[in-house]
C-alpha cells in the first residue's frame, strides 16, 4: 500500500514544492475579480454542456434511437452554438469595453450572425451614442442571450 510506506526525501521535496505552488496560485486567484471568475466558469460550463450534448446525441444515434437525419441536424446545431461560444470568448473579454470598442467588435462578427441576432440597429445606436459628449463610453455593457 503506497500510503502506508514512509515518504522519501524526494517525494517530500516534491510535496513541498507543490504546496508552495498552490499557495502562489491561491494568492494570484485572490487578486482576480470574482465576477471575471464566474464569467470564465460559465463560459467553460457552456462549452462542456455543448460538447457533452453532442456526444450524447452521437451515442443515441449509434444505439439507433435517433435517425441519422435528426442526429446530423442536432449535431450541426450544437456545433454552431459551440462555435458561437468560442467566438465570443475570442472576441470580447479583457474587462469592460467602451461603446466604440464594443461596436467595432460587433462589426467584426460574421454577417449572418449579426443579421440572425438583429444587431445592426444596436451597433448603429452604440456608434451614435458613443460619439455624443457627456455620455460615458465605458458604462454600457452588451449582453446577448442566445437561446439554446
N, C-alpha and C positions, 0 to 999 in steps of 0.2 A: 504494500500500500504506500503510495507516494507521500501522502500526508503524514504518515506515521514515521517516516525517515527524517532524521535531522537535516536542516538546511545547510548546504555547503556554503563556504565563503563566497564563491562565485554567484550562487543563487541569491545570497543575501545582498551582494553588491547590486545585482540586477533589480531586486525588490526595492532597495533604497533609491536607485536611480529612477525607477518607475514612480515611487512616491514623490520624489522631487518634481518630476514632470507633471504629475497630477496636480500638485499644489500650484505650479506655474500656470497650468491651464485654467484652474479654478480662479486664480487672480485675474487672468485675462477675461474669462467669461463674466466675472462680476463687474467688469467695466463696460460690457456690451449692453446696449439699450434693450430692455426686456421686450418691448414692442417689436424690435427687429428680430429677436429670438423667436417670438411667437409667429411672426410672418414667415420666417425661414422654416420653422417646424410645419406650418400649414402648407407651405409650398411643397416640402418633401412628402407630406402626408398625401397631398393630391396626386403626386407622381406615383406613390406606392399604390394608392387605390386604383388609379387608372391602369397601371401595369398588372396588378392582381386581377382586375376585372377582365382585362384582355386575356390573361392566362385562363381564367375561369371559363370564358366563352369558348376558347380553343379546346379546353378539356371537355366541355359539354358537347361540342361538335364531334370531337374524337370518340365520344361514347355514343354518338348517334342521336343525341337528344335535341340537337338544333340542326336544321337543314343547312347545307353549305352556303346557300344564298343569304340566309338570315345571319349566319355566323360571320360571313365576309362583311356584311353591312355593319354589324355591331363592332367588329374589329376595326373597320375603317373609321367609324365614329370615335371609338376610343383612341385610335392613333391621332386623329385630328385634334381631339381635346388635349392629349398629351403634348402634341406639338405646340399648342397654344400656351400650355403651362410653361413649357421650356422657353418659348419665345418671350413670354412676359418676364421671366427671370432674367433673360439676357438683355431685354430692352430697358427695364425700369427697376432700378434699385438705387443704391447709394443715397440714402437719406431722402429728404423732401425736395422735390424738384420745383423750380419756378414754373409759372404758366407757359412761358416761352419754350422752355426745355421740354415740358410735358407735351405741348403741341407739336414740337419738332419730332419727338419720339413717336407720337401717334401717326404723324405723316409718314414715318418710315415703315409702318406696318404694311403687310400685303394689302393691296387694294380691295380684294374680295373680303377680307376681314373687316376693313373699315366700313364697307358697304353693309355687310352682314350685321354688324353691331350698330349701324346708323351713327357713325362717329363724325361724319362730315360737318354737321352743324356744330357739334361740340368743339371740334378743332377750330372752326371759324370763330366761335364765341370766345374761346381761350385766346386766340390770336388778337382779337379786338380788345378784350378786357385787359390782357397783358400789356397792351400799348398805352392804356389810359393812365394818366397821372393820378396819384392818390390811392391806387389800388395795389396792395402788396402782392408782388408776383410769387411769393413763396407760401402764401397762406392757403391755397386751394390744392387739394389732392384729388386725383382721379381715382375712382373706384368703380370697376366694371365687374358685375357678377355675370358670369357665363353659366346659364342653367345647364345642368348635365342631364 
